[in-house]
């Protein structure tokens, strides 16, 4: 078993924009948190729906 974090670890900070207010954390912030804790496993859940991302956003995230 590996230790990891997911986008629900910071459930109220990650997700879709609501009422015109952007989320406090995005996918890059999650990667930074994982790196900060020395964690090599990151799960992106449905509160950050990758299937709705543009190709450009997916490619940029893949390079991170």
C-alpha positions in Angstrom: 0.0 0.0 0.0 1.2 3.5 -0.8 0.5 6.7 1.0 -1.2 9.3 -1.1 -3.5 12.3 -1.1 -6.5 13.1 -3.3 -8.4 16.1 -4.4 -11.0 15.2 -1.7 -8.2 15.6 1.0 -8.8 19.3 0.7 -12.5 18.9 -0.2 -13.7 22.4 0.5 -10.7 24.0 -1.2 -10.7 22.0 -4.5 -13.4 21.9 -7.1 -15.5 23.7 -9.5 -16.1 27.4 -9.4 -19.2 28.2 -7.4 -21.1 31.5 -7.5 -18.3 33.1 -9.5 -15.7 32.4 -6.8 -12.8 30.3 -8.0 -11.6 27.3 -5.9 -8.9 28.0 -3.5 -6.8 25.1 -4.9 -6.3 23.7 -8.3 -4.4 20.7 -9.7 -1.0 22.4 -9.4 -1.6 23.3 -5.8 -2.4 19.6 -5.1 0.9 18.5 -6.7 2.7 21.1 -4.6 1.1 19.8 -1.4 2.0 16.2 -2.3 5.6 17.3 -3.0 5.7 19.2 0.3 4.8 16.1 2.2 7.0 13.8 0.2 4.0 11.9 -1.2 4.4 10.3 -4.6 0.7 9.3 -5.2 -2.0 11.9 -6.1 -5.5 10.9 -7.0 -7.7 13.4 -8.9 -11.4 12.7 -8.0 -14.6 14.0 -9.5 -14.5 17.3 -7.6 -11.8 18.2 -10.2 -13.3 16.6 -13.3 -10.4 16.0 -15.7 -12.8 14.7 -18.4 -14.0 18.3 -18.8 -10.5 19.8 -19.1 -9.3 21.1 -22.5 -6.5 19.4 -24.3 -4.3 22.3 -23.5 -5.0 22.1 -19.7 -4.4 18.3 -19.7 -1.1 18.7 -21.6 0.1 21.4 -19.2 -0.8 19.3 -16.2 1.0 16.3 -17.7 4.2 18.3 -17.9 4.0 19.4 -14.2 
